[in-house]
Amino acid sequence: MFGRLGWAEILIIVVLLVILFGSAKIPGMMRNLANGINVFKKEMKKDTDKKEPVNTIAKPVKKSKPVAKKSGAKKPARLIKKK
């Protein structure tokens, strides 16, 4: 449906951008876009550098002993409302 853009379509898009945003704001928007792309690339590189090898062998889980209930524990006293 959307084929390749030719030079005429690109020229129309550029003219519309200049009309909508003005020629002063477009360089700032492109600078911000470039900075965002650079930060993304740096973070992706850091992520691949810090990858640790995946341990496929599962370690056994230690089971804790069940806690025994104290037989002499007192139950909380209930409040009795007087009428």
C-alpha positions as a printed NumPy array, in Angstrom:
array([[  0.   ,   0.   ,   0.   ],
       [  2.711,   2.457,   0.991],
       [  5.393,   2.219,  -1.644],
       [  8.757,   3.856,  -1.612],
       [  8.779,   7.606,  -1.236],
       [ 10.03 ,   9.512,  -4.227],
       [ 11.749,  12.885,  -4.26 ],
       [  8.446,  14.726,  -4.827],
       [  6.797,  13.14 ,  -1.768],
       [  9.81 ,  13.884,   0.412],
       [  9.819,  17.508,  -0.789],
       [  6.119,  17.857,   0.085],
       [  6.727,  16.41 ,   3.574],
       [  9.654,  18.81 ,   4.181],
       [  7.589,  21.816,   3.056],
       [  4.73 ,  20.812,   5.331],
       [  7.128,  20.425,   8.288],
       [  8.574,  23.891,   7.671],
       [  5.096,  25.377,   7.476],
       [  3.883,  23.62 ,  10.636],
       [  6.906,  24.018,  12.899],
       [  8.838,  26.896,  11.391],
       [ 12.441,  26.774,  10.252],
       [ 13.791,  27.692,  13.711],
       [ 12.395,  24.665,  15.599],
       [ 13.302,  21.928,  13.105],
       [ 17.094,  21.861,  13.843],
       [ 16.36 ,  21.618,  17.566],
       [ 13.951,  18.733,  17.015],
       [ 16.499,  16.883,  14.867],
       [ 19.219,  17.484,  17.491],
       [ 16.989,  16.033,  20.205],
       [ 16.183,  13.048,  18.005],
       [ 19.883,  12.418,  17.325],
       [ 20.716,  12.672,  21.048],
       [ 17.98 ,  10.177,  21.869],
       [ 19.279,   7.722,  19.273],
       [ 22.849,   8.079,  20.608],
       [ 21.751,   7.462,  24.201],
       [ 19.789,   4.409,  23.068],
       [ 22.84 ,   3.008,  21.256],
       [ 25.08 ,   3.583,  24.312],
       [ 22.621,   1.831,  26.628],
       [ 22.291,  -1.105,  24.25 ],
       [ 26.076,  -1.418,  24.131],
       [ 26.325,  -1.318,  27.938],
       [ 23.615,  -3.969,  28.178],
       [ 25.457,  -6.364,  25.855],
       [ 28.79 ,  -5.751,  27.636],
       [ 27.376,  -6.612,  31.075],
       [ 25.582,  -9.81 ,  30.099],
       [ 26.431, -12.681,  32.386],
       [ 26.419, -16.288,  31.267],
       [ 23.113, -17.983,  31.886],
       [ 23.222, -20.782,  34.45 ],
       [ 21.031, -23.568,  33.106],
       [ 21.534, -25.868,  36.094],
       [ 18.977, -25.216,  38.804],
       [ 20.222, -25.16 ,  42.377],
       [ 18.215, -27.174,  44.906],
       [ 16.028, -25.09 ,  47.15 ],
       [ 16.52 , -25.567,  50.882],
       [ 13.269, -26.164,  52.673],
       [ 12.847, -24.501,  56.013],
       [ 11.555, -26.413,  59.006],
       [  7.928, -25.747,  59.935],
       [  7.491, -23.532,  62.957],
       [  5.84 , -25.325,  65.881],
       [  2.968, -23.531,  67.531],
       [  3.281, -22.813,  71.206],
       [  0.645, -24.666,  73.146],
       [  0.579, -22.133,  75.992],
       [ -0.15 , -19.134,  73.826],
       [ -3.048, -17.026,  75.03 ],
       [ -5.84 , -16.048,  72.728],
       [ -6.619, -12.348,  72.614],
       [ -9.419, -11.311,  74.956],
       [-12.631, -10.237,  73.29 ],
       [-14.246,  -7.019,  74.255],
       [-17.768,  -7.362,  75.567],
       [-20.07 ,  -4.471,  74.901],
       [-22.436,  -3.601,  77.733],
       [-25.884,  -2.388,  76.892]])
